[in-house]
């Protein structure tokens, strides 16, 4: 059985990069920290990450190459503490979300251990564009 990739379909020009982005995102999938994605009508989204124990200064949110990247790193802890059980994760993390063209980050808010990142789909100003056809020099047909 032959696998036809999305990028090789003749009607999907230039989408080979989209396929690579999807593969890269799937490979980087990890369970920490857990998150939700909500649709916020009419054209918004909210990503909520459970980041208990992280302060605002421990978190960084950036956009890089059509990816929303959320990083968390806590300062080194007190070595004098002795844990009998350690079930609260305090490790560094990086979560990436691929953003479609026209999706932008609106705001981010930390509330009771939940980081809310709001996104909005921006409609392009000009949807239909006419492409002029130029005549090749020396071509005098018609």
TORTORMI-343105 format. One record per residue (C-alpha): z, y, x; residue number from 1; residue in three letters; chain. Coordinates in pm, whole numbers. Example, Ala and Ser with C-alpha at 12.3 -4.5 7.8 and 13.67 -1.06 7.14 Angstrom:
2
+--------+--------+--------+-----+------+------+
|     zz |     yy |     xx | pos | code | unit |
+--------+--------+--------+-----+------+------+
|    780 |   -450 |   1230 |   1 |  ALA |    A |
|    714 |   -106 |   1367 |   2 |  SER |    A |
+--------+--------+--------+-----+------+------+
This chain:
142
+--------+--------+--------+-----+------+------+
|     zz |     yy |     xx | pos | code | unit |
+--------+--------+--------+-----+------+------+
|      0 |      0 |      0 |   1 |  UNK |    A |
|   -101 |    338 |    140 |   2 |  UNK |    A |
|    138 |    632 |    111 |   3 |  UNK |    A |
|    -36 |    958 |     26 |   4 |  UNK |    A |
|    164 |   1251 |    150 |   5 |  UNK |    A |
|    197 |   1572 |    -47 |   6 |  UNK |    A |
|     42 |   1777 |    232 |   7 |  UNK |    A |
|   -274 |   1567 |    249 |   8 |  UNK |    A |
|   -382 |   1618 |   -113 |   9 |  UNK |    A |
|   -702 |   1828 |   -116 |  10 |  UNK |    A |
|   -575 |   2066 |   -388 |  11 |  UNK |    A |
|   -246 |   2147 |   -211 |  12 |  UNK |    A |
|   -354 |   2361 |     80 |  13 |  UNK |    A |
|    -81 |   2465 |    319 |  14 |  UNK |    A |
|    195 |   2258 |    157 |  15 |  UNK |    A |
|    238 |   2028 |    457 |  16 |  UNK |    A |
|    517 |   2259 |    575 |  17 |  UNK |    A |
|    694 |   2214 |    239 |  18 |  UNK |    A |
|    694 |   1837 |    290 |  19 |  UNK |    A |
|    846 |   1879 |    638 |  20 |  UNK |    A |
|   1116 |   2110 |    495 |  21 |  UNK |    A |
|   1204 |   1852 |    228 |  22 |  UNK |    A |
|   1229 |   1574 |    488 |  23 |  UNK |    A |
|   1443 |   1791 |    718 |  24 |  UNK |    A |
|   1678 |   1879 |    433 |  25 |  UNK |    A |
|   1715 |   1516 |    320 |  26 |  UNK |    A |
|   1797 |   1400 |    674 |  27 |  UNK |    A |
|   2066 |   1665 |    713 |  28 |  UNK |    A |
|   2240 |   1570 |    389 |  29 |  UNK |    A |
|   2615 |   1524 |    434 |  30 |  UNK |    A |
|   2896 |   1501 |    182 |  31 |  UNK |    A |
|   3117 |   1777 |    328 |  32 |  UNK |    A |
|   3189 |   2018 |    181 |  33 |  UNK |    A |
|   3109 |   1918 |   -177 |  34 |  UNK |    A |
|   2901 |   2165 |   -377 |  35 |  UNK |    A |
|   2755 |   2244 |   -719 |  36 |  UNK |    A |
|   2430 |   2418 |   -807 |  37 |  UNK |    A |
|   2414 |   2596 |  -1141 |  38 |  UNK |    A |
|   2130 |   2766 |  -1326 |  39 |  UNK |    A |
|   2230 |   3118 |  -1426 |  40 |  UNK |    A |
|   1999 |   3242 |  -1702 |  41 |  UNK |    A |
|   1743 |   3386 |  -1700 |  42 |  UNK |    A |
|   1630 |   3367 |  -1335 |  43 |  UNK |    A |
|   1937 |   3301 |  -1122 |  44 |  UNK |    A |
|   2117 |   3020 |   -946 |  45 |  UNK |    A |
|   2471 |   2979 |   -813 |  46 |  UNK |    A |
|   2572 |   2749 |   -529 |  47 |  UNK |    A |
|   2945 |   2679 |   -523 |  48 |  UNK |    A |
|   3103 |   2509 |   -221 |  49 |  UNK |    A |
|   3460 |   2376 |   -212 |  50 |  UNK |    A |
|   3595 |   2538 |    107 |  51 |  UNK |    A |
|   3972 |   2505 |     62 |  52 |  UNK |    A |
|   4159 |   2630 |    367 |  53 |  UNK |    A |
|   3876 |   2852 |    493 |  54 |  UNK |    A |
|   3922 |   3229 |    500 |  55 |  UNK |    A |
|   3638 |   3482 |    469 |  56 |  UNK |    A |
|   3634 |   3529 |    847 |  57 |  UNK |    A |
|   3589 |   3151 |    895 |  58 |  UNK |    A |
|   3262 |   3149 |    696 |  59 |  UNK |    A |
|   2912 |   3275 |    779 |  60 |  UNK |    A |
|   2613 |   3292 |    543 |  61 |  UNK |    A |
|   2265 |   3352 |    684 |  62 |  UNK |    A |
|   1905 |   3303 |    584 |  63 |  UNK |    A |
|   1679 |   3149 |    848 |  64 |  UNK |    A |
|   1318 |   3040 |    801 |  65 |  UNK |    A |
|   1340 |   3013 |    419 |  66 |  UNK |    A |
|   1673 |   2833 |    446 |  67 |  UNK |    A |
|   2012 |   2947 |    326 |  68 |  UNK |    A |
|   2261 |   2832 |    591 |  69 |  UNK |    A |
|   2635 |   2832 |    523 |  70 |  UNK |    A |
|   2864 |   2762 |    818 |  71 |  UNK |    A |
|   3238 |   2720 |    833 |  72 |  UNK |    A |
|   3460 |   2704 |   1140 |  73 |  UNK |    A |
|   3836 |   2737 |   1138 |  74 |  UNK |    A |
|   4028 |   2862 |   1441 |  75 |  UNK |    A |
|   4203 |   2604 |   1657 |  76 |  UNK |    A |
|   4519 |   2480 |   1486 |  77 |  UNK |    A |
|   4875 |   2469 |   1604 |  78 |  UNK |    A |
|   4915 |   2160 |   1826 |  79 |  UNK |    A |
|   5289 |   2145 |   1757 |  80 |  UNK |    A |
|   5229 |   2019 |   1401 |  81 |  UNK |    A |
|   5268 |   1644 |   1347 |  82 |  UNK |    A |
|   5084 |   1503 |   1046 |  83 |  UNK |    A |
|   5198 |   1180 |    882 |  84 |  UNK |    A |
|   4883 |   1190 |    669 |  85 |  UNK |    A |
|   4590 |   1428 |    702 |  86 |  UNK |    A |
|   4366 |   1417 |    395 |  87 |  UNK |    A |
|   4258 |   1782 |    387 |  88 |  UNK |    A |
|   3944 |   1823 |    591 |  89 |  UNK |    A |
|   3952 |   2116 |    830 |  90 |  UNK |    A |
|   3645 |   2039 |   1033 |  91 |  UNK |    A |
|   3353 |   2271 |   1096 |  92 |  UNK |    A |
|   3051 |   2235 |    870 |  93 |  UNK |    A |
|   2698 |   2357 |    819 |  94 |  UNK |    A |
|   2515 |   2329 |    486 |  95 |  UNK |    A |
|   2148 |   2421 |    449 |  96 |  UNK |    A |
|   1953 |   2484 |    131 |  97 |  UNK |    A |
|   1575 |   2536 |    132 |  98 |  UNK |    A |
|   1479 |   2849 |    -60 |  99 |  UNK |    A |
|   1151 |   2870 |   -247 | 100 |  UNK |    A |
|    931 |   3173 |   -194 | 101 |  UNK |    A |
|   1062 |   3459 |   -404 | 102 |  UNK |    A |
|   1426 |   3342 |   -410 | 103 |  UNK |    A |
|   1675 |   3579 |   -249 | 104 |  UNK |    A |
|   2052 |   3580 |   -196 | 105 |  UNK |    A |
|   2222 |   3840 |   -416 | 106 |  UNK |    A |
|   2591 |   3804 |   -333 | 107 |  UNK |    A |
|   2867 |   3578 |   -202 | 108 |  UNK |    A |
|   3229 |   3563 |   -313 | 109 |  UNK |    A |
|   3530 |   3356 |   -206 | 110 |  UNK |    A |
|   3768 |   3279 |   -493 | 111 |  UNK |    A |
|   4055 |   3026 |   -494 | 112 |  UNK |    A |
|   3899 |   2802 |   -229 | 113 |  UNK |    A |
|   3550 |   2815 |   -383 | 114 |  UNK |    A |
|   3263 |   2998 |   -218 | 115 |  UNK |    A |
|   3011 |   3123 |   -476 | 116 |  UNK |    A |
|   2665 |   3223 |   -349 | 117 |  UNK |    A |
|   2442 |   3382 |   -613 | 118 |  UNK |    A |
|   2063 |   3366 |   -584 | 119 |  UNK |    A |
|   1786 |   3521 |   -791 | 120 |  UNK |    A |
|   1419 |   3447 |   -830 | 121 |  UNK |    A |
|   1226 |   3769 |   -772 | 122 |  UNK |    A |
|    897 |   3797 |   -955 | 123 |  UNK |    A |
|    611 |   3919 |   -740 | 124 |  UNK |    A |
|    483 |   4266 |   -824 | 125 |  UNK |    A |
|    120 |   4161 |   -821 | 126 |  UNK |    A |
|     49 |   3814 |   -959 | 127 |  UNK |    A |
|   -333 |   3826 |   -977 | 128 |  UNK |    A |
|   -521 |   3944 |   -672 | 129 |  UNK |    A |
|   -899 |   3978 |   -641 | 130 |  UNK |    A |
|  -1041 |   3860 |   -310 | 131 |  UNK |    A |
|  -1352 |   4055 |   -207 | 132 |  UNK |    A |
|  -1650 |   3855 |    -84 | 133 |  UNK |    A |
|  -1819 |   4006 |    216 | 134 |  UNK |    A |
|  -2184 |   3953 |    298 | 135 |  UNK |    A |
|  -2268 |   3811 |    638 | 136 |  UNK |    A |
|  -2456 |   4060 |    857 | 137 |  UNK |    A |
|  -2829 |   3990 |    875 | 138 |  UNK |    A |
|  -2819 |   3798 |    544 | 139 |  UNK |    A |
|  -3063 |   3977 |    309 | 140 |  UNK |    A |
|  -3096 |   3730 |     24 | 141 |  UNK |    A |
|  -3127 |   3896 |   -315 | 142 |  UNK |    A |
+--------+--------+--------+-----+------+------+
